[in-house]
Amino acid sequence: MPDQHTILVGVSSNPASLEAVAVACASAKTRRSKVVAIHVIEVSRSLALNSELEGEARRGEQILRRAEEAAAQTGYMLDTELLQAREAGPALVEEARARNVDALVIGIGPSKVLGDFRLGKTSAFVLKHAGPDVWVVRRGTEPSHTHPVEASRS
């Protein structure tokens, strides 16, 4: 039997990362893939990489719980992991390599600059350096959860 496909999702406090979890889980259900959600705590260079950062760890665990809840809403269970690294982008790319994943999924929010589109540092690094497929889930600018086409019909 061939190895199980694996999809890695980088999750953060950005609501778009929860949408990325939902997309990854929906795809995983059809492909019978495993989904792993990873939150990276970025450790300042002034601290040792293995420093105990209790507040950030609690926040990271909350983010991972929200990812589990988003996955459960799609009828899927995922694995979660909390990592500490200097920067999230390189940590996600390295995890994708180490786990030999088939896809790395990231969520990005709408641009804060009207009329412009910009990627953050983590997203740009992942897109430039990741070996597997990279799926970008962009959160729309609509304030409600209703699709814009559906909203115009009501």
Secondary structure, 3 states (H helix, E strand, C coil): CCCCCEEEEECCCCHHHHHHHHHHHHHHHHHCCEEEEEEEEECCCCCCCCCCCHHHHHHHHHHHHHHHHHHHHCCCCCEEEEEEECCHHHHHHHHHHHHCCCEEEEEECCCCCCCCCCCCHHHHHHHHHCCCEEEEEECCCCCCCCCHHHHHHC
